[in-house]
Amino acid sequence: MTTITDIFSAFAPEYLERYPHLPTSHQKTISAILHCRSGHYGHSLYECQSCGKQHRVNHSCGNRHCPQCQHHKTQQWLHHQLEKQLPGPHFLITFTVPETLRPFIRSHQHIAYQALFKASSQAIKRLAKEERFIGTELPGFTGILHTWGRQLQYHPHIHYIVPGGGLSKDRAEWLPSRANFFVPVKALSPIYRAIFKDDMTDAGLFDQIDPQAWQPPWNVHSQANSNGHTAFKYLAPYVFKVAISNSRIVSLKDRSVIFSYRKPGSSRQRTTQLDAIEFIRRFLQHVLPDGFMKVRHFGFMNANCSISTDTIRLMILKRYPIGFKATPVAAPAPVVASCPPCGKPMQLVMRLWTSNKAFVDTG
């Protein structure tokens, strides 16, 4: 099976020669993918508890953009979020940007991504505060930045998971939203666009944006879910998922990478073909700036909020005894190395780290 590492091993040197002034984050990601599980970062020695044979397991890179390093983190994150789930409806609210704005965002990722989070989160808070909708001084929600489409095209947008309600001004009462409606998306759109526009003006970048970007509506979509389990399970893969996984690579033939994808709303698998250099370029445009946090918690979902999730859950159930029972969530099974010949579990004997630093970036 062809892997992303195979593609980078064959063509990354040419890519680096063609584009010598890459961002540091891109250089780190290329290095991490090329060296992941190669022994570059050292290895661990295991001994089989059954047959007694010893085996060396090379360390992974830990880079958040490496397709080999993220699955277990996804399961751990989902388990943690579902342990905190609240009763009642939740909403998946997605904020997008016009296509004409995407080249600007790609060239100014750190400041533009920050502005997208600020504009979208403040728009939600502003409308949730209005009495005609919820009247809450403190809503809570989790946002996840997602930047790719199914063919690796650049498509930045933010998904929010929003519990249906919020806290009163004195923080003593739960104020619910309607079961199938949080706030109007048509009203969110112009607020979101205006705040982003003001931020770009303040940053001195307004003149670099195509004027056409301000003309169309900035699409916002809201989907009601009957519970938080469904919403978090849907979005969990986006937290640690990379732009494309190894399972979607069909082949590498000459200089062409063929990979599979599905169109929205269709279960039929299709394939597309890209030149290897173009494939690497598309992959790397989804590498986030160093230290940038792609998952953010707002309002009562923020870790700094003095009111615990357990307290909020009791507020909801006290006022609306809806018979809530949290969906049982099994903790992710620990990753246990198994002996290649006999399949039995192995025990760690020692770890050996090299002087090469793995580029661990988990924000």
C-alpha positions in Angstrom: 0.0 0.0 0.0 1.3 3.4 -0.9 1.5 5.8 2.0 1.9 9.6 2.4 5.4 8.8 3.7 6.2 7.1 0.4 5.1 10.2 -1.5 7.1 12.6 0.7 10.2 10.3 0.6 10.1 10.3 -3.2 9.2 13.9 -3.9 9.9 16.1 -0.8 13.5 16.8 -1.8 12.3 18.1 -5.2 9.6 20.2 -3.4 12.1 21.7 -1.0 14.4 22.6 -3.9 11.6 24.2 -5.8 10.2 26.1 -2.7 13.3 26.8 -0.5 11.6 29.5 1.6 8.8 27.4 3.2 7.3 28.4 6.6 9.0 26.7 9.5 5.9 24.7 10.3 5.9 23.2 6.8 9.6 22.2 7.2 8.9 20.6 10.5 6.0 18.6 9.1 8.0 17.4 6.2 10.8 16.3 8.5 8.4 14.6 10.9 6.6 12.6 8.2 9.9 11.5 6.6 11.3 10.3 9.9 8.2 9.0 11.7 8.8 5.4 13.0 12.1 5.3 11.1 14.3 5.1 14.2 15.2 8.8 13.9 13.6 9.6 17.2 14.8 6.5 18.9 13.1 3.2 19.8 11.6 1.2 22.6 12.6 -2.4 23.4 9.8 -4.8 24.3 9.8 -8.4 25.4 7.0 -10.9 24.7 5.5 -12.2 27.9 4.7 -15.5 26.2 7.6 -16.5 23.9 10.3 -14.4 25.4 11.4 -12.8 22.2 12.5 -9.2 22.2 11.4 -6.6 19.6 12.5 -3.1 18.8 9.7 -0.6 18.1 10.7 2.8 16.6 9.2 5.9 18.1 6.6 8.0 16.2 7.1 11.7 15.5 4.0 12.9 17.4 3.4 15.7 14.9 -0.3 16.7 14.7 -0.2 16.6 10.9 1.3 13.1 10.6 -1.3 10.6 9.5 0.3 7.8 11.6 0.1 9.5 14.9 -3.5 10.7 15.6 -6.1 7.9 15.9 -5.7 7.2 19.7 -5.7 10.9 20.5 -9.1 11.2 18.8 -10.6 8.5 21.0 -9.2 10.0 24.1 -10.6 13.5 23.2 -14.0 12.1 22.5 -14.1 10.2 25.8 -13.1 13.3 27.7 -15.8 15.4 26.0 -18.6 12.9 26.4 -17.8 12.6 30.1 -18.8 16.3 30.3 -21.9 16.0 28.1 -25.0 18.0 29.2 -28.7 17.1 28.9 -30.9 18.4 26.1 -30.4 19.4 22.5 -27.1 20.5 21.0 -26.4 22.4 17.8 -23.7 22.0 15.1 -23.1 25.6 13.8 -20.7 26.0 10.9 -19.2 29.3 9.8 -17.7 29.4 6.3 -16.0 32.2 4.2 -16.5 33.2 0.5 -14.1 31.5 -2.0 -12.7 35.0 -2.9 -11.4 35.4 0.7 -9.6 32.1 0.8 -6.3 33.2 -0.9 -6.0 36.0 1.6 -6.5 33.7 4.6 -4.0 31.2 3.2 -1.4 33.9 3.0 -2.2 35.3 6.5 -3.1 32.2 8.4 -2.3 33.0 12.0 -4.1 36.4 12.1 -6.9 35.3 9.8 -7.7 32.1 11.8 -7.7 34.1 15.0 -10.1 36.6 13.5 -12.4 33.8 12.3 -12.6 32.4 15.8 -13.2 35.8 17.3 -15.8 36.9 14.7 -17.8 33.7 14.8 -17.7 33.2 18.6 -18.7 36.8 19.3 -21.6 36.6 16.8 -23.0 33.5 18.7 -22.6 35.3 22.0 -24.3 38.5 20.8 -27.4 36.8 19.5 -27.7 34.3 22.4 -27.8 37.3 24.7 -30.9 38.7 23.1 -34.1 38.0 25.1 -36.1 37.0 22.1 -33.8 34.1 21.5 -32.3 32.8 24.8 -31.3 35.8 26.9 -28.2 34.2 28.3 -25.2 36.1 29.6 -23.0 33.0 29.4 -23.5 30.4 26.6 -21.0 27.7 26.2 -19.6 26.0 23.0 -16.6 24.3 21.5 -15.1 25.4 18.2 -12.9 23.3 15.8 -11.1 24.8 12.8 -11.2 22.7 9.7 -9.4 23.8 6.5 -9.7 21.2 3.8 -12.2 19.9 1.3 -12.4 16.3 0.1 -9.9 16.8 -2.7 -7.5 18.6 -0.5 -8.6 22.0 -1.7 -8.3 24.9 0.7 -11.7 25.5 2.4 -11.3 27.1 5.9 -14.4 27.0 8.2 -15.2 26.5 11.9 -17.5 24.0 13.4 -19.1 24.7 16.7 -20.8 22.3 19.1 -23.3 24.4 21.1 -25.4 23.1 24.0 -29.0 24.4 23.7 -29.1 27.1 26.3 -26.9 29.1 28.7 -26.7 30.6 32.2 -28.6 33.5 33.6 -26.8 36.8 34.5 -26.5 35.7 38.2 -25.2 32.2 37.0 -27.9 30.5 39.1 -30.3 29.4 36.5 -30.3 27.5 33.1 -32.1 29.3 30.3 -32.9 26.9 27.5 -33.1 27.4 23.8 -35.8 25.9 21.7 -35.2 22.2 20.9 -34.7 22.8 17.1 -33.5 26.4 17.1 -30.6 28.2 18.8 -30.2 31.6 17.1 -31.0 32.6 13.5 -28.2 31.9 11.0 -29.3 34.7 8.7 -28.6 37.1 11.6 -25.3 35.5 12.5 -23.9 36.0 9.0 -23.6 39.8 8.8 -22.4 40.1 12.4 -19.7 37.5 11.7 -18.6 39.3 8.5 -18.6 42.7 10.1 -16.4 41.7 13.1 -13.9 40.0 10.8 -13.8 43.1 8.5 -13.1 45.3 11.5 -10.3 43.1 12.7 -8.6 43.1 9.2 -9.0 46.9 9.1 -7.4 47.3 12.6 -4.6 45.0 11.4 -3.9 47.1 8.4 -4.8 44.3 6.0 -8.1 45.4 4.6 -6.6 46.7 1.3 -5.2 43.3 0.6 -8.6 41.6 0.5 -10.5 41.2 -2.8 -13.5 43.6 -2.5 -15.7 40.9 -3.9 -15.3 39.0 -0.6 -17.6 41.4 1.2 -20.5 41.2 -1.3 -22.0 37.7 -0.9 -23.5 36.4 2.4 -21.0 34.5 4.6 -22.8 31.2 4.9 -23.6 29.9 8.3 -25.3 26.6 8.8 -27.0 25.2 11.9 -28.1 21.7 12.6 -30.0 20.6 15.6 -29.1 17.3 17.4 -31.2 15.7 20.1 -28.1 15.2 22.4 -24.5 16.0 22.8 -23.3 12.5 22.1 -24.3 12.6 18.5 -22.7 16.1 18.0 -19.4 15.3 19.6 -19.1 11.9 17.9 -19.7 13.5 14.5 -17.0 16.2 15.1 -14.4 14.1 17.0 -12.5 13.0 13.9 -12.0 16.6 12.8 -10.0 17.3 16.0 -6.9 15.2 15.2 -7.7 14.2 11.6 -5.2 15.3 9.0 -6.0 16.5 5.5 -5.8 13.0 4.0 -5.2 9.5 5.5 -3.1 6.7 4.1 -6.2 4.6 3.5 -7.4 7.0 0.8 -4.1 6.7 -1.2 -4.9 4.4 -4.2 -1.5 4.5 -5.9 1.6 6.5 -6.8 2.4 5.9 -10.5 5.3 7.8 -12.1 4.6 11.3 -10.8 0.9 10.9 -10.2 -0.9 10.4 -6.9 -4.3 8.9 -7.2 -6.6 9.1 -4.1 -10.2 8.4 -3.3 -12.9 10.8 -2.1 -16.7 11.0 -1.9 -18.9 13.9 -2.9 -21.1 15.4 -0.1 -24.3 13.5 0.1 -23.0 10.6 -2.0 -21.7 7.2 -0.8 -20.1 6.4 -4.2 -16.3 6.4 -4.0 -14.5 8.4 -6.7 -10.9 9.0 -7.5 -8.9 12.0 -8.5 -5.3 12.4 -9.7 -2.7 15.0 -8.8 0.9 15.6 -9.7 3.0 14.6 -6.7 4.4 18.1 -6.2 0.8 19.5 -6.3 -0.3 16.8 -3.9 2.4 17.8 -1.4 1.5 21.5 -1.9 -2.1 20.9 -1.2 -1.3 18.7 1.9 1.0 21.4 3.4 -1.4 24.2 2.9 -3.4 22.6 5.8 -0.5 22.7 8.2 -1.4 25.1 11.0 1.0 27.8 12.2 3.2 26.7 15.1 1.4 26.7 18.4 -2.0 27.6 16.9 -4.9 26.0 18.8 -7.4 24.5 16.4 -9.9 23.5 19.2 -11.2 26.2 21.5 -13.7 26.2 24.3 -15.9 29.3 25.0 -18.1 30.5 27.8 -19.0 27.9 30.4 -17.2 25.3 28.3 -13.9 27.0 28.9 -11.7 25.4 31.5 -11.4 28.8 33.3 -15.1 29.0 34.0 -15.7 28.8 37.8 -19.0 26.8 37.3 -18.4 23.1 36.8 -20.1 21.0 34.2 -21.7 18.9 37.0 -23.3 22.1 38.5 -24.7 23.1 35.1 -26.0 19.6 34.5 -27.9 19.8 37.9 -29.3 23.2 37.0 -30.7 21.8 33.8 -32.2 18.7 35.4 -33.7 20.7 38.3 -35.7 22.9 36.0 -36.3 20.4 33.2 -36.4 16.9 34.7 -36.1 15.2 31.3 -34.8 11.9 32.5 -31.3 12.5 31.2 -28.9 9.6 31.3 -25.4 10.2 30.0 -24.5 7.8 27.2 -22.0 5.3 28.7 -18.6 5.9 27.3 -15.9 3.3 27.6 -12.4 4.7 28.1 -10.1 4.1 25.1 -8.2 0.9 25.6 -4.5 1.5 26.2 -2.3 0.9 23.3 -0.5 -2.4 24.0 2.3 -3.7 21.8 1.8 -7.3 20.6 4.4 -9.8 19.6 4.6 -10.1 15.8 5.1 -13.9 15.7 2.7 -15.0 18.4 0.4 -12.0 18.9 0.7 -12.0 22.7 1.1 -8.7 24.7 4.7 -7.5 25.2 6.2 -5.7 28.2 8.3 -2.6 27.9 12.0 -3.2 28.8 13.6 0.1 28.0 13.2 3.3 25.9 16.1 4.9 24.0 15.7 8.5 22.8 18.1 10.0 20.3 19.2 13.6 20.3 16.7 14.3 17.5 13.7 16.2 18.8 10.3 15.0 17.6 8.2 18.0 16.6 5.3 17.3 18.9 2.5 19.9 18.3 -0.8 19.0 19.7 -2.7 22.3 19.8 
